[in-house]
């Protein structure tokens, strides 16, 4: 097992890792729209979704993977009316790659943000299986 950490994405706000590589897979913690300095700048769901995807990109990159290695994502939204807006942002980053996905409506998220996304990806061969 390898614990992943990068300064390109915000540090964990609790006792957990940004991601873990185990048994040939990468498991990211949920990413919220904080920048690498721990600041939430965006107030609308579109810009928050962009920041979340950037954070996921950097965490995956630190683990030796990319969006095309992702096999499953989970999106948490505080408002399902934002589903279509988030899909547009999500599609921008994944393009034709379409991992399995769940989208879950929640009452609140950490720091009162509007969106959180976690994912599972195939690990790079540089990491032991």
N, C-alpha and C positions, 0 to 999 in steps of 0.2 A: 504494500500500500504506500502511496506517495501523496503527500499533502501539497496542494498547489497554492501559491501566493504570488501576486503581481502588484506592483505599485501603480500600474496603468489603470486599475479598477479600484473602487473604494475598498478599504479594509473592512473585514467583517465587523458588524456592530454587536456581536455576541460571541459566545464560546464555540465557534465553528470555523471551518476553512472555506476559502472561496471555492475550492473544488477538491475532489479526491479522485485519484486514479487507482482502480482496483480491478483485478480480474479482466483486464483488457478493455475496461470501460472508464469513462470520465463522468463523474457525477458533480454537477455544479450546484452550489447553493443558490437559492433564489436571489436574483439581482434586482435591486430597486434603482430608481433614477438618481442616485447620488453620483457626483463626479469623483474623480480620483482623490480629491481633497476632502471628500465627505460632505459636500455641499449639494443640496437639491436646488437647482436653478429653475428648472421648468415647472410650470404650474398647470399646463394642459396635457392631456393624455398623449397626444401625438409626439410632442417633444420629450415627454417622459419615456415613451416607448423607444424613441431613438437612443436616449441615454442608456436605457436598460440593454438594448441590443449591442451598443458599443461596449458596455461592461462585459457582457457575455463573450463578445469577440476577444477581448483582452484576456479573460480568464481561460477560454479555450486555447488561445494562442500560447499562453504560459504552460499549458498542459501538452502542447505539441499538436493541437487539432485546429480545425476550422469549422465553419457552419456546415460544410458539406459532409462532415463526419457525424453530425447530430442525427440521432435516431428517434428521439422523443423529447418533446417540450411540454411544459405545463405553464399556462398563463393564468395569473390570478388578477381579476379586475374588480374594482369596487363598484363599477357601473357597467352592466352588460350592454347599455346603449352605446358604449365605446367600442364594441366588438368590430364593426366595419373599419373604423379608423385605425385600430390596432392591426387588423389584417393587412391594411395597406403598408404600414411601416414594416411589419413582419415579412411580407412578401418582398420588400425592397432588399432585405438582407439575405433571405433564403433563395430568392429567385425561383428556378425550376426545381430545386431540391425541396421536397415536401416530407419532413419527418412526421411521425405520428404525433398527435397533439391533443391535449385536453385544455379547455378553458373553463375556469371555475369562478363564479361570482362569490365574492367575500364581503363581509361587512366593512372591515378596515384592514389596512396593511401597515407595516412598520413605518414610522415617521409620517403617517397619514398620506402616503403617496397613492396614486391611482392605479398602479400596475406593478407587478412583480413577475419575473419569468425565471424558470429553472430549466435545465436540460440534461440529457444524457447523451454521450457521444462515444464513438469508437476511439480508443486510445491509440496514439502514435506508436509505432513499433519500437521507439526509443525507450519505452517504459515496459518493465517486465509484466507478463500476463500472470 
